[in-house]
Amino acid sequence: MNQNKLQKARPALGWIERAFLFYRIALVLPVIAAVLIPQAFAVEDMWTAADRIIKDVYSKIAAISTVLAGLMSAVAVIGAKMSGTQQKADSAWEWLKRVWLAWVIINGIGAFIAYVRPLFDGLATLE
C-alpha cells in the first residue's frame, strides 16, 4: 500500500521539477538576449523627431484639406448657380461658408501646433 502512495507522489514531483526548469530557462533567456543584442543609438532625440513628424503630418493634412475644400467649393458654387429656387441657392452658399470655415479651423489648428507653439517654448521658466 505504501508503494502505491509513493508511485502516485512521484509524477507530481517530476512535474514540479519540470516547472522549475522552465522557470529558470524563462529567467535566463531574457538576460542572454539582452547581452547578445547590439545596442542602437538614435540619431536625433525624441522631441526633434516629434517636431519633424508633426510638421510633416501637418503639411499633408493641409494639402489634402485644401484640395477637398476647393473641390467642395466648386460643387457648392455649381449647385448655387444651377439651383432652381432661391432656397436651394441660399443652402448652397451656406454650405460653401461651412466648407471654408472647416478649412480655416483645420489648417489653423495644424499651423498653431506646428509653427506657433514652438515659439512659446522656454517662456514658462524662471531665471
Backbone as CSV, one residue per row, in Angstrom:
resi,resn,N_x,N_y,N_z,CA_x,CA_y,CA_z,C_x,C_y,C_z
1,MET,0.821,-1.185,0.000,0.000,0.000,0.000,0.868,1.252,0.000
2,ASN,1.957,1.219,0.734,2.852,2.364,0.782,3.510,2.618,-0.572
3,GLN,3.740,1.551,-1.321,4.355,1.713,-2.634,3.410,2.421,-3.593
4,ASN,2.098,2.178,-3.510,1.128,2.868,-4.369,1.133,4.365,-4.088
5,LYS,1.184,4.726,-2.819,1.213,6.141,-2.465,2.499,6.791,-2.968
6,LEU,3.615,6.066,-2.881,4.883,6.593,-3.321,4.900,6.767,-4.839
7,GLN,4.329,5.825,-5.570,4.279,5.933,-7.019,3.363,7.064,-7.466
8,LYS,2.286,7.309,-6.743,1.385,8.413,-7.087,2.029,9.757,-6.791
9,ALA,2.879,9.839,-5.813,3.539,11.097,-5.457,4.684,11.419,-6.404
10,ARG,5.300,10.464,-7.028,6.425,10.676,-7.936,6.088,11.570,-9.141
11,PRO,4.994,11.346,-9.856,4.718,12.206,-11.008,4.550,13.670,-10.617
12,ALA,4.011,13.936,-9.446,3.854,15.325,-9.018,5.219,15.954,-8.801
13,LEU,6.139,15.198,-8.243,7.482,15.714,-8.022,8.167,15.970,-9.369
14,GLY,7.995,15.108,-10.334,8.558,15.304,-11.673,7.966,16.535,-12.350
15,TRP,6.715,16.760,-12.142,6.056,17.930,-12.733,6.605,19.214,-12.127
16,ILE,6.842,19.208,-10.832,7.380,20.387,-10.154,8.801,20.665,-10.635
17,GLU,9.591,19.613,-10.804,10.951,19.788,-11.310,10.948,20.369,-12.718
18,ARG,10.040,19.897,-13.555,9.947,20.429,-14.921,9.504,21.889,-14.906
19,ALA,8.562,22.225,-14.032,8.103,23.608,-13.934,9.232,24.526,-13.465
20,PHE,10.049,24.029,-12.501,11.169,24.833,-12.010,12.222,25.012,-13.105
21,LEU,12.476,23.980,-13.904,13.407,24.086,-15.027,12.903,25.101,-16.049
22,PHE,11.634,25.038,-16.364,11.035,26.013,-17.294,11.156,27.427,-16.736
23,TYR,10.933,27.594,-15.452,11.036,28.903,-14.798,12.459,29.443,-14.900
24,ARG,13.462,28.594,-14.650,14.858,29.038,-14.754,15.202,29.428,-16.181
25,ILE,14.751,28.652,-17.168,15.016,28.978,-18.564,14.341,30.290,-18.937
26,ALA,13.118,30.501,-18.455,12.393,31.733,-18.754,13.092,32.949,-18.154
27,LEU,13.819,32.790,-17.070,14.555,33.908,-16.478,15.911,34.128,-17.143
28,VAL,16.562,33.068,-17.581,17.897,33.181,-18.148,17.848,33.679,-19.600
29,LEU,16.863,33.272,-20.383,16.796,33.670,-21.791,16.744,35.184,-22.003
30,PRO,15.926,35.953,-21.278,15.955,37.409,-21.481,17.302,38.039,-21.124
31,VAL,17.981,37.503,-20.127,19.297,38.030,-19.757,20.297,37.765,-20.882
32,ILE,20.288,36.566,-21.419,21.188,36.235,-22.532,20.852,37.095,-23.752
33,ALA,19.570,37.267,-24.039,19.167,38.093,-25.182,19.610,39.536,-24.998
34,ALA,19.510,40.064,-23.784,19.912,41.451,-23.531,21.416,41.624,-23.708
35,VAL,22.185,40.594,-23.377,23.639,40.691,-23.517,24.056,40.573,-24.981
36,LEU,23.383,39.734,-25.734,23.802,39.460,-27.105,23.247,40.427,-28.140
37,ILE,22.158,41.120,-27.845,21.554,42.037,-28.814,22.373,43.323,-28.859
38,PRO,22.786,43.758,-30.049,23.567,45.006,-30.131,22.692,46.213,-29.810
39,GLN,23.316,47.214,-29.219,22.580,48.422,-28.867,22.525,49.355,-30.069
40,ALA,21.404,50.062,-30.182,21.243,51.049,-31.250,21.017,52.407,-30.603
41,PHE,21.663,53.415,-31.142,21.526,54.762,-30.613,20.809,55.625,-31.632
42,ALA,19.910,56.469,-31.156,19.123,57.321,-32.042,19.983,58.465,-32.567
43,VAL,19.702,58.873,-33.793,20.417,59.988,-34.399,19.908,61.306,-33.844
44,GLU,18.604,61.375,-33.603,18.016,62.593,-33.064,17.204,62.251,-31.828
45,ASP,17.008,63.257,-30.983,16.248,62.984,-29.770,14.754,62.929,-30.084
46,MET,13.995,62.517,-29.087,12.564,62.283,-29.273,11.827,63.561,-29.666
47,TRP,12.196,64.695,-29.095,11.464,65.934,-29.347,11.734,66.467,-30.745
48,THR,12.946,66.304,-31.235,13.252,66.726,-32.605,12.494,65.861,-33.605
49,ALA,12.469,64.563,-33.348,11.730,63.659,-34.235,10.237,63.965,-34.199
50,ALA,9.694,64.239,-33.016,8.268,64.557,-32.904,7.944,65.853,-33.639
51,ASP,8.812,66.844,-33.519,8.595,68.112,-34.218,8.604,67.908,-35.731
52,ARG,9.548,67.105,-36.212,9.631,66.818,-37.648,8.388,66.067,-38.123
53,ILE,7.926,65.100,-37.335,6.749,64.318,-37.717,5.498,65.190,-37.720
54,ILE,5.354,66.060,-36.709,4.183,66.936,-36.639,4.133,67.849,-37.860
55,LYS,5.266,68.427,-38.228,5.288,69.320,-39.396,4.988,68.561,-40.684
56,ASP,5.500,67.331,-40.788,5.233,66.530,-41.976,3.756,66.168,-42.073
57,VAL,3.172,65.730,-40.961,1.745,65.376,-40.961,0.893,66.609,-41.235
58,TYR,1.274,67.744,-40.634,0.512,68.973,-40.872,0.541,69.357,-42.341
59,SER,1.691,69.247,-42.975,1.753,69.638,-44.390,0.887,68.724,-45.254
60,LYS,0.838,67.434,-44.914,-0.025,66.518,-45.676,-1.508,66.811,-45.428
61,ILE,-1.872,67.073,-44.172,-3.267,67.396,-43.863,-3.670,68.702,-44.538
62,ALA,-2.778,69.685,-44.514,-3.085,70.969,-45.152,-3.286,70.794,-46.654
63,ALA,-2.458,69.976,-47.274,-2.608,69.754,-48.718,-3.922,69.050,-49.040
64,ILE,-4.235,68.007,-48.293,-5.470,67.258,-48.552,-6.691,68.115,-48.269
65,SER,-6.680,68.855,-47.156,-7.846,69.672,-46.826,-8.030,70.810,-47.822
66,THR,-6.952,71.345,-48.358,-7.061,72.411,-49.360,-7.668,71.877,-50.654
67,VAL,-7.212,70.721,-51.081,-7.775,70.126,-52.303,-9.256,69.811,-52.111
68,LEU,-9.602,69.223,-50.973,-11.009,68.895,-50.730,-11.869,70.146,-50.582
69,ALA,-11.326,71.194,-49.939,-12.092,72.432,-49.806,-12.326,73.059,-51.174
70,GLY,-11.325,73.030,-52.031,-11.507,73.552,-53.391,-12.543,72.760,-54.172
71,LEU,-12.493,71.448,-54.049,-13.460,70.597,-54.748,-14.874,70.832,-54.233
72,MET,-15.030,70.874,-52.918,-16.362,71.098,-52.352,-16.865,72.516,-52.644
73,SER,-15.951,73.473,-52.728,-16.354,74.830,-53.090,-16.893,74.868,-54.513
74,ALA,-16.214,74.164,-55.399,-16.693,74.108,-56.776,-18.074,73.460,-56.847
75,VAL,-18.265,72.398,-56.092,-19.576,71.739,-56.080,-20.641,72.675,-55.520
76,ALA,-20.315,73.420,-54.453,-21.296,74.333,-53.851,-21.626,75.485,-54.790
77,VAL,-20.633,76.038,-55.471,-20.891,77.150,-56.402,-21.716,76.670,-57.589
78,ILE,-21.374,75.509,-58.130,-22.165,74.966,-59.248,-23.589,74.673,-58.781
79,GLY,-23.727,74.140,-57.583,-25.065,73.891,-57.040,-25.854,75.170,-56.846
80,ALA,-25.171,76.235,-56.421,-25.873,77.507,-56.225,-26.295,78.106,-57.557
81,LYS,-25.434,78.014,-58.570,-25.737,78.603,-59.879,-26.800,77.816,-60.642
82,MET,-26.834,76.523,-60.406,-27.782,75.703,-61.163,-29.067,75.419,-60.390
83,SER,-29.199,75.968,-59.201,-30.398,75.694,-58.415,-31.599,76.418,-59.014
84,GLY,-32.739,75.794,-58.844,-33.952,76.361,-59.424,-34.642,77.362,-58.510
85,THR,-34.414,77.263,-57.214,-35.094,78.157,-56.283,-34.071,78.924,-55.446
86,GLN,-34.548,80.000,-54.861,-33.681,80.819,-54.010,-33.282,80.055,-52.751
87,GLN,-34.199,79.228,-52.254,-33.903,78.459,-51.045,-32.740,77.486,-51.284
88,LYS,-32.704,76.818,-52.431,-31.604,75.911,-52.752,-30.307,76.677,-52.958
89,ALA,-30.385,77.853,-53.555,-29.181,78.672,-53.750,-28.625,79.137,-52.399
90,ASP,-29.489,79.576,-51.519,-29.040,80.001,-50.190,-28.423,78.830,-49.421
91,SER,-29.005,77.654,-49.575,-28.466,76.463,-48.924,-27.066,76.147,-49.459
92,ALA,-26.860,76.295,-50.747,-25.539,76.038,-51.336,-24.514,77.056,-50.832
93,TRP,-24.905,78.336,-50.715,-23.972,79.350,-50.204,-23.644,79.112,-48.732
94,GLU,-24.622,78.630,-47.952,-24.355,78.285,-46.552,-23.381,77.101,-46.469
95,TRP,-23.572,76.151,-47.374,-22.662,75.011,-47.423,-21.242,75.476,-47.754
96,LEU,-21.121,76.421,-48.677,-19.814,76.959,-49.035,-19.153,77.637,-47.830
97,LYS,-19.928,78.375,-47.040,-19.381,79.011,-45.840,-18.887,77.964,-44.841
98,ARG,-19.634,76.883,-44.690,-19.223,75.832,-43.759,-17.938,75.144,-44.210
99,VAL,-17.825,74.934,-45.521,-16.618,74.295,-46.066,-15.396,75.144,-45.756
100,TRP,-15.475,76.434,-46.012,-14.313,77.301,-45.785,-14.051,77.519,-44.299
101,LEU,-15.086,77.525,-43.478,-14.883,77.630,-42.037,-14.155,76.388,-41.513
102,ALA,-14.563,75.221,-41.975,-13.890,73.986,-41.568,-12.434,73.972,-42.045
103,TRP,-12.191,74.473,-43.252,-10.832,74.540,-43.780,-9.961,75.449,-42.910
104,VAL,-10.508,76.597,-42.523,-9.755,77.537,-41.683,-9.453,76.914,-40.316
105,ILE,-10.422,76.224,-39.734,-10.216,75.611,-38.417,-9.171,74.503,-38.496
106,ILE,-9.288,73.620,-39.469,-8.340,72.511,-39.600,-6.924,73.031,-39.819
107,ASN,-6.755,73.947,-40.742,-5.416,74.460,-41.022,-4.917,75.382,-39.915
108,GLY,-5.818,76.089,-39.240,-5.397,76.953,-38.137,-4.858,76.163,-36.961
109,ILE,-5.535,75.070,-36.604,-5.061,74.226,-35.505,-3.720,73.594,-35.862
110,GLY,-3.613,73.091,-37.080,-2.352,72.474,-37.502,-1.212,73.473,-37.543
111,ALA,-1.477,74.682,-38.033,-0.430,75.705,-38.086,-0.008,76.113,-36.683
112,PHE,-0.958,76.223,-35.773,-0.619,76.586,-34.395,0.269,75.529,-33.762
113,ILE,-0.100,74.255,-33.924,0.673,73.176,-33.316,2.065,73.088,-33.934
114,ALA,2.149,73.247,-35.240,3.431,73.033,-35.914,4.354,74.239,-35.837
115,TYR,3.813,75.446,-35.907,4.684,76.601,-36.060,4.613,77.625,-34.931
116,VAL,3.456,77.850,-34.334,3.329,78.890,-33.316,3.716,78.368,-31.930
117,ARG,3.318,77.151,-31.584,3.620,76.602,-30.272,5.111,76.566,-29.968
118,PRO,5.995,76.187,-30.908,7.425,76.191,-30.583,7.971,77.577,-30.220
119,LEU,7.303,78.636,-30.637,7.766,79.976,-30.284,7.607,80.260,-28.793
120,PHE,6.677,79.544,-28.128,6.428,79.741,-26.715,7.272,78.842,-25.822
121,ASP,8.088,77.972,-26.390,8.941,77.087,-25.581,9.950,77.910,-24.802
122,GLY,10.079,77.619,-23.548,11.042,78.300,-22.703,10.520,79.553,-22.034
123,LEU,9.309,79.969,-22.347,8.781,81.194,-21.732,8.233,80.952,-20.331
124,ALA,7.994,79.695,-19.972,7.411,79.388,-18.665,8.496,79.081,-17.625
125,THR,9.742,79.425,-17.910,10.812,79.138,-16.958,11.221,80.393,-16.216
126,LEU,11.666,80.218,-15.005,12.148,81.331,-14.189,13.671,81.321,-14.189
127,GLU,14.249,82.476,-14.212,15.714,82.564,-14.183,16.189,83.008,-12.838
